[in-house]
Amino acid sequence: MKLPLCALALVTVAAPVSAAPLEFAGINAQTVGPDPATMTCMDLGPFTPSCSLSRTSFGGVHFDSSNVLLNDKTRRVSRIILSFHNLWGDTALKALTAKYGAPSKVESKQEVNRQGGPFTRKLVHWDAADKDGTIWMSSGDKDTVLGIDFKANREPKAAPKVDF
């Protein structure tokens, strides 16, 4: 009886970390904004509200700014963008890898900043297991940008047909 239980435990441990639908800070592809539990929004009248995350950290990383983009038609979250100092880059990579598994792509390339100084840009990319989203992190000269994209919500739904 112990052998099947051990085998079951191994299968459970070996399961992919990111098998669940993409979720970040309580937000997923089904989240409709503005959602007071996860984001703070500024009402812009008839226009799509401008939103930011209610929290200021994740996995030990403290971010400087956040932006939650909503689809103009459906008001579902289409992208979350965080910005933080490069000092948090390794901590962010560890936290994201722990939650979503190993990145699907990691690359580095040499670039030049506005003052002409060279630096190495590190790009890290995860594909969500549900194929509905991607996570990317780009470390620049001084700051790192983290993006969470919900692909299905990026494009506005087709405009209604109007008979002139």
C-alpha positions in Angstrom: 0.0 0.0 0.0 2.9 2.4 0.7 4.3 2.2 -2.8 1.2 3.6 -4.6 1.0 6.5 -2.1 4.7 7.3 -2.7 4.2 7.2 -6.4 1.2 9.5 -6.1 3.2 11.9 -4.0 5.9 12.0 -6.6 3.4 12.7 -9.3 1.9 15.6 -7.3 5.3 17.1 -6.6 6.3 16.8 -10.3 3.2 18.6 -11.5 3.9 21.9 -13.2 3.8 24.9 -10.9 1.8 27.0 -13.4 -0.9 24.5 -14.3 -3.7 26.8 -13.0 -4.9 29.8 -15.1 -2.7 32.8 -14.9 -3.3 34.9 -11.8 -1.3 37.8 -10.3 -2.2 39.8 -7.1 -5.7 38.3 -7.1 -6.3 39.4 -10.8 -6.9 36.9 -13.6 -8.3 37.0 -17.2 -11.9 37.2 -15.8 -11.3 40.2 -13.5 -13.5 43.2 -14.5 -12.2 46.6 -13.4 -12.5 48.6 -11.5 -12.2 46.0 -8.8 -11.8 47.7 -5.3 -10.4 44.5 -3.8 -7.4 44.5 -6.0 -7.0 47.9 -7.6 -7.4 51.6 -7.1 -8.9 53.5 -10.0 -9.4 57.1 -11.0 -12.8 57.7 -12.6 -12.4 59.3 -16.1 -16.1 59.7 -16.9 -17.0 57.9 -20.1 -13.5 56.7 -20.7 -11.8 53.6 -19.4 -10.6 54.3 -15.8 -6.9 54.6 -15.0 -6.0 51.9 -12.4 -3.1 50.8 -10.3 -2.7 47.8 -7.9 -3.9 48.3 -4.3 -0.8 46.5 -3.0 2.8 47.8 -3.3 4.8 44.5 -3.2 4.8 40.9 -4.2 7.1 38.0 -3.1 9.3 40.4 -1.2 9.7 42.8 -4.1 8.6 46.4 -3.4 7.6 48.1 -6.7 7.6 51.9 -7.4 4.6 52.0 -9.7 1.9 49.9 -11.2 -0.6 50.3 -13.9 -3.6 48.0 -14.6 -4.9 48.4 -18.2 -8.5 47.5 -18.9 -10.1 46.5 -22.2 -12.1 49.5 -23.5 -15.1 47.4 -24.3 -15.3 44.7 -21.7 -13.4 46.4 -18.9 -11.6 43.1 -18.2 -7.9 43.4 -17.2 -5.7 43.2 -20.3 -2.3 44.0 -18.8 -0.6 44.7 -15.4 2.7 46.6 -15.5 5.0 47.0 -12.5 8.2 49.1 -12.3 10.9 48.6 -9.6 14.6 49.2 -9.1 17.0 46.6 -10.5 18.1 45.7 -6.9 14.8 43.8 -6.7 15.4 41.9 -10.0 16.8 38.6 -8.5 14.1 38.6 -5.8 11.4 39.0 -8.4 12.9 36.3 -10.6 12.9 33.9 -7.7 9.3 34.7 -6.6 8.0 34.4 -10.2 9.9 31.1 -10.8 8.5 29.7 -7.5 4.9 30.6 -8.6 5.0 30.0 -12.4 7.9 27.6 -12.9 11.1 28.0 -14.9 11.0 30.8 -17.5 10.3 29.7 -21.1 12.9 32.1 -22.4 15.8 34.1 -21.0 18.0 36.3 -23.1 20.5 39.2 -22.6 21.5 41.8 -25.0 23.9 44.8 -25.0 22.3 48.2 -25.3 23.3 51.8 -24.8 21.5 54.3 -22.5 20.7 57.9 -23.3 24.0 59.1 -22.0 25.9 56.7 -24.2 26.7 54.2 -21.5 26.6 50.5 -22.3 24.5 48.1 -20.2 23.1 44.6 -20.5 19.3 44.2 -20.8 18.0 41.0 -19.4 14.7 39.7 -20.8 12.8 36.9 -19.1 9.6 35.4 -20.4 7.0 32.9 -19.1 4.1 31.4 -21.1 1.1 30.6 -18.9 0.0 27.0 -18.9 -3.5 28.0 -19.9 -2.1 29.8 -23.0 -4.2 32.8 -22.1 -1.4 34.9 -20.8 2.3 35.7 -20.7 4.6 37.2 -18.1 7.7 39.1 -19.0 10.4 41.0 -17.2 12.8 43.4 -18.7 15.8 44.7 -16.7 17.2 47.9 -18.1 19.9 50.3 -17.0 18.4 51.2 -13.6 14.8 49.8 -13.5 13.0 46.6 -14.1 9.6 46.4 -15.7 7.3 43.4 -15.1 4.4 42.8 -17.4 1.5 40.4 -17.0 -0.6 40.1 -20.2 -4.0 38.5 -20.5 -4.0 37.9 -24.3 -7.8 37.3 -24.7 -8.5 40.7 -23.2 -5.9 42.7 -25.2 -7.9 43.4 -28.3 -11.2 45.3 -28.1 -14.2 43.3 -29.0 -15.7 44.1 -32.4 -17.6 47.3 -32.5 -21.3 46.9 -33.0 -22.6 47.3 -36.5 -24.3 50.6 -37.2 -26.7 50.9 -40.0 -26.4 54.4 -41.5 
